């Protein structure tokens, strides 16, 4: 099992780099070429969401992306350190109306990711959250003798 870890400052210009790295590692791991655009878009959406959460929350910690190659699957986990509200709750420090706008943007981003990736897990808590996305991989093609 190979893992690549990428950490970047919560700046929008770094999302493109994360997308490119994710696509390159996914290709190397054996993700079907036809799915690589979905990988790029999903990673871009997840990283953009994490960057937004960090910037809106004034969090200086980097966004973390794990690219994990396992047998028969490739997964990407995008983590943030922003406090997330429990369902129906609020995060301390949110102003009136701020939580509604952020929740709508968050739900829209998660809907886009769910539309692109069949296997998605979202976890969130008071100390941060993560989105884990998985794709099947094909075994490496055998070269003719």
FENUR-V941711 format. One record per residue. NEAR is the number of other C-alpha atoms within 10 Angstrom. Layout:
((NEAR) (NEAR))
This chain:
((7) (10) (14) (13) (11) (16) (15) (16) (17) (24) (16) (16) (11) (17) (23) (15) (14) (20) (20) (15) (17) (25) (23) (14) (17) (26) (17) (12) (24) (19) (23) (13) (11) (8) (16) (17) (13) (16) (26) (20) (17) (24) (29) (23) (19) (28) (29) (21) (22) (29) (26) (20) (22) (23) (16) (12) (14) (11) (17) (11) (14) (18) (25) (20) (24) (17) (24) (20) (22) (14) (13) (13) (17) (24) (22) (25) (21) (23) (25) (27) (22) (26) (19) (20) (16) (11) (6) (5) (9) (14) (14) (10) (9) (12) (10) (8) (9) (11) (16) (13) (11) (15) (14) (11) (14) (16) (12) (14) (17) (19) (11) (14) (23) (15) (12) (19) (17) (11) (13) (18) (12) (13) (11) (17) (14) (13) (10) (17) (17) (20) (21) (20) (24) (19) (20) (17) (20) (13) (12) (9) (7) (6) (5) (4) (3))
